[in-house]
C-alpha cells in the first residue's frame, strides 16, 4: 500500500523532533501494539533509558517482520515516555533519525507517570501500511 509522508510549508519543520506532520495512506493497515524493551520472557532488558528505546524499536521491527513489513512501512508512531524531559526527547528523536532519516512517520509523544511494568521507561506502538 503506497503512502506519502509530508511536512506542509505552512507548519514548522518537525523532523529534528523525530516526527512528520502528515501521512496519507490507502489500503490495508497493520496495527502494532505497544512494544517495550522486553526479552523473550517479557522482562525489561535494561534500566537505561537509551537502551530501552533502542530495544523497543528493535522489538517493533520484529513485530513488523512477522507481517512481512519493515520500519519504512510505518506511517504513525505513538511513543510514551516515563518522566519525559528534553534529554529523553533527544534520545528518541536520535533513534528515529537513525531509522527514518529525513522522513520520519507521524508521531504523538506522551509523557506519562508510569507504564505497565515498574521498570518500563519507554513504549512505542505503530500503524503501518502494507505496500
Residue pairs with C-beta under 8 A, 6 or more apart in sequence:
1 25
1 26
1 27
1 28
1 29
1 129
1 130
1 131
2 26
2 27
2 129
2 131
3 23
3 24
3 25
3 26
3 73
3 75
3 129
4 23
4 24
5 20
5 22
5 23
5 75
5 103
5 104
5 105
5 106
6 20
6 21
6 22
6 23
6 24
7 13
7 14
7 15
7 20
7 21
7 22
8 21
8 22
11 21
14 20
14 21
15 97
15 102
15 103
15 104
16 93
17 89
17 93
18 89
18 92
18 93
18 94
18 95
18 96
18 97
18 104
18 107
19 77
19 96
19 104
19 105
19 106
19 107
19 109
20 103
20 104
20 105
20 106
20 107
21 106
22 106
23 75
23 76
23 105
23 106
23 129
25 75
25 129
27 129
27 130
28 129
28 130
29 127
29 128
29 129
29 130
30 64
30 67
30 69
30 73
30 127
30 128
30 129
30 130
31 125
31 126
31 127
31 128
32 60
32 63
32 64
32 125
32 126
32 127
32 128
33 63
33 125
34 80
34 116
34 123
34 124
34 125
35 56
35 57
35 59
35 60
35 63
35 123
35 124
35 125
36 44
36 52
36 55
36 56
36 59
36 115
36 116
36 117
36 120
36 122
36 123
36 124
37 44
37 45
37 46
37 51
37 52
37 53
37 54
37 55
37 56
37 59
37 120
37 121
37 122
38 44
38 45
38 55
38 59
39 45
44 52
44 117
44 119
44 120
45 51
45 52
45 55
46 52
46 55
47 119
47 121
49 88
49 91
49 121
49 122
50 91
52 120
52 121
52 122
53 91
53 92
53 95
53 122
54 95
56 122
56 123
56 124
57 71
57 95
57 99
57 124
60 71
60 74
60 124
60 126
61 70
61 71
64 70
64 71
64 73
64 74
64 126
64 128
67 128
67 130
68 130
69 128
69 130
71 99
71 100
72 100
73 128
73 129
73 130
73 131
74 105
74 126
74 127
74 128
75 105
75 106
75 127
75 128
75 129
76 105
76 106
76 107
76 108
76 126
76 127
77 96
77 104
77 105
77 106
77 107
77 108
77 124
77 125
77 126
78 107
78 108
78 109
78 110
78 124
78 125
78 126
79 92
79 107
79 108
79 109
79 110
79 122
79 123
79 124
80 109
80 110
80 112
80 115
80 122
80 123
80 124
81 88
81 89
81 92
81 109
81 110
81 111
81 112
81 121
81 122
82 111
82 112
82 113
82 114
82 115
82 120
82 121
82 122
83 111
83 113
83 121
84 109
84 110
84 111
84 112
88 122
89 109
92 109
92 122
96 104
96 107
97 104
105 126
114 120
115 121
115 122
115 123
116 123
